[in-house]
Amino acid sequence: MAQAVPITGLILIAFVVAHGLGVGLVLLDPAAFEHYATALHHASWLPYLEIILTLAASAHLAHTLQRVLANRRARGVVPYAQWRSRRLQPLAALAGRTAPFSGGLMLLFLGVHLWQLRWPRPGEGLEREALLLALASPWAVLLYVLAGVALGLHLLHGAESLTRSLGWLDEQNAPGLRLASRVLAAVLGGGFALLPLALRASGTLARIGL
């Protein structure tokens, strides 16, 4: 299915945006965050959402690997033209070259994150405490920050590819869509990279009574 990568990517981006809005409450309004987490964990539709996300992520990974292997077999034609066209966009070129690595790092983070906060789930009203406990290790903080950076790079590459693959990109709207994809990558990637640092700092200040 030629559109599998962009469609599954769109599903995953929508989830990341929604998840980011919810998790952002942990700093802005901890009480609202606990209410959000409790309501989410008791939602009857959550298991179905988790199944959809698992299938989308699996399909995205499988079809992306298939595309990477196909591009490697055709090396010297399509890949070279793509990198050559991006010589004046070094960050975009970097994001494209490192897409398999950024995807792999996010997959590692997802496994650790689920192990820390999903199996088992924290009790009601203990979500923030569990998150602070998960960030007690400097290595965990480093992984969370690097995963945020990887997310930003992956989105920088993927968002523009998504709009092109779905036929949304043309000469008229290209500048606006490219700017929007860069803003999205910066906001989500930067937000998820800075959140663990800010949360750990807030927990430290709370422990010393500031």
C-alpha positions in Angstrom: 0.0 0.0 0.0 1.7 3.1 -1.3 0.0 5.5 1.2 0.7 3.3 4.3 3.6 5.4 5.6 1.9 8.8 5.3 -1.4 7.6 6.6 0.0 5.8 9.6 2.4 8.8 10.2 -0.6 11.1 10.3 -2.3 8.9 12.9 0.8 8.9 15.0 1.3 12.6 14.7 -2.3 13.2 15.8 -1.7 11.0 18.9 1.6 12.8 19.7 -0.1 16.2 19.6 -3.0 15.0 21.8 -0.6 13.3 24.2 1.6 16.4 24.4 -1.4 18.6 25.2 -2.4 16.2 28.0 1.1 15.7 29.4 1.8 19.4 29.3 -0.7 19.8 32.2 1.8 18.1 34.5 3.6 21.5 34.7 0.8 23.9 34.2 -1.8 22.3 36.5 -0.8 19.1 38.3 -4.4 18.6 39.7 -5.9 18.9 36.2 -3.2 16.5 34.9 -4.1 13.8 37.5 -7.8 14.3 36.6 -6.9 13.9 32.9 -4.8 10.8 33.6 -7.6 9.2 35.7 -10.3 9.9 33.2 -8.1 8.5 30.4 -7.3 5.3 32.2 -11.0 4.7 32.9 -12.1 5.5 29.3 -13.9 2.5 27.7 -12.4 3.4 24.3 -8.8 3.4 25.5 -8.0 -0.3 24.7 -9.3 0.2 21.2 -7.1 3.3 20.8 -4.1 1.4 22.0 -4.8 -1.4 19.5 -5.1 1.2 16.7 -1.9 2.9 17.7 0.0 -0.4 18.0 -1.2 -1.4 14.5 -0.4 2.1 13.1 3.1 2.1 14.6 3.8 -1.5 13.4 2.6 -0.8 9.9 4.6 2.5 9.8 7.8 0.7 10.9 7.3 -2.2 8.5 6.5 -0.1 5.4 9.3 2.4 6.2 11.8 -0.4 6.4 10.5 -1.7 3.1 10.9 1.7 1.6 14.5 2.2 3.0 15.5 -1.2 1.5 14.0 -0.3 -1.8 15.9 3.0 -1.9 19.1 1.3 -1.0 18.7 -1.0 -3.9 18.2 2.0 -6.1 21.1 4.0 -4.6 22.6 6.5 -6.9 19.3 7.5 -8.4 16.5 8.7 -6.1 18.4 9.0 -2.8 21.3 11.0 -4.4 18.8 13.4 -6.1 17.0 13.9 -2.8 20.2 14.8 -0.8 21.5 17.0 -3.7 18.2 18.9 -3.7 18.6 19.6 0.0 22.2 20.9 0.0 20.9 24.3 0.9 18.7 22.8 3.7 21.3 21.1 6.0 18.9 20.5 8.9 16.3 18.9 6.6 19.1 16.8 5.0 20.3 15.7 8.4 16.7 14.8 9.5 16.3 12.7 6.3 19.6 10.9 6.7 19.0 10.1 10.4 15.3 9.2 10.1 16.0 5.4 10.7 18.1 6.3 13.7 15.6 8.8 15.2 12.8 6.2 14.6 14.9 3.6 16.4 15.6 5.8 19.3 11.9 6.7 19.7 11.1 3.0 19.6 13.6 2.4 22.5 12.1 5.3 24.4 8.6 3.9 23.9 9.6 0.6 25.3 11.2 2.1 28.4 8.3 4.6 28.8 5.7 1.9 28.7 7.6 -0.3 31.1 7.9 2.7 33.6 4.4 4.1 33.4 2.1 1.6 31.7 2.9 -1.9 33.1 1.5 -1.5 35.6 -0.3 1.8 35.5 0.1 4.2 38.5 -2.7 4.4 41.0 -5.2 7.3 40.8 -3.6 10.6 41.8 -0.1 9.1 41.6 0.7 9.7 37.9 2.9 12.8 38.5 4.7 11.0 41.3 5.3 8.0 39.1 6.6 10.2 36.3 9.0 12.0 38.8 10.2 8.6 40.0 10.8 7.5 36.4 13.0 10.6 35.9 15.0 10.0 39.1 17.8 8.4 37.0 19.9 10.8 35.0 20.1 8.1 32.3 16.3 8.1 32.0 16.3 11.9 31.7 18.9 11.7 29.0 16.8 9.1 27.1 13.7 11.3 27.4 15.5 14.4 26.2 17.2 12.6 23.3 13.8 11.0 22.3 12.3 14.6 22.2 15.2 15.7 19.9 14.7 12.5 17.8 11.0 13.3 17.5 11.7 16.8 16.3 14.1 15.5 13.6 11.7 12.7 12.6 8.8 15.2 12.2 11.0 17.6 10.3 11.6 15.0 7.7 8.3 13.1 7.9 5.8 16.0 8.0 6.9 17.4 4.6 7.2 13.9 3.1 3.7 13.2 4.4 2.1 16.3 2.7 4.0 15.4 -0.5 2.9 11.7 -0.5 -0.8 12.7 0.2 -0.7 15.2 -2.7 -1.2 18.2 -0.5 2.0 19.9 -1.5 2.0 22.2 -4.6 3.8 25.4 -5.7 1.2 27.7 -4.1 1.1 26.2 -0.6 4.6 24.7 -0.4 6.1 27.5 1.6 3.2 27.6 4.1 3.1 23.8 4.6 6.9 23.6 4.9 6.9 26.4 7.6 4.0 24.6 9.4 5.9 21.3 9.4 9.0 23.0 10.8 7.0 24.8 13.5 5.3 21.5 14.4 8.6 19.7 14.6 10.2 22.5 16.7 7.2 22.7 19.1 6.7 19.0 19.6 10.3 18.0 19.6 11.4 20.9 21.8 8.4 20.5 24.1 9.0 16.8 24.7 12.8 17.4 25.1 12.4 20.2 27.7 9.5 18.7 29.6 11.5 16.0 31.5 14.1 18.7 32.4 11.5 21.1 33.7 9.6 18.4 35.5 12.7 17.1 37.3 13.7 20.6 38.2 10.2 21.3 39.6 10.4 18.1 41.7 13.8 19.1 43.0 12.5 22.5 44.0 9.5 20.9 45.7 11.7 18.6 47.8 13.8 21.5 49.1 10.6 23.6 49.8 11.0 26.3 47.1 
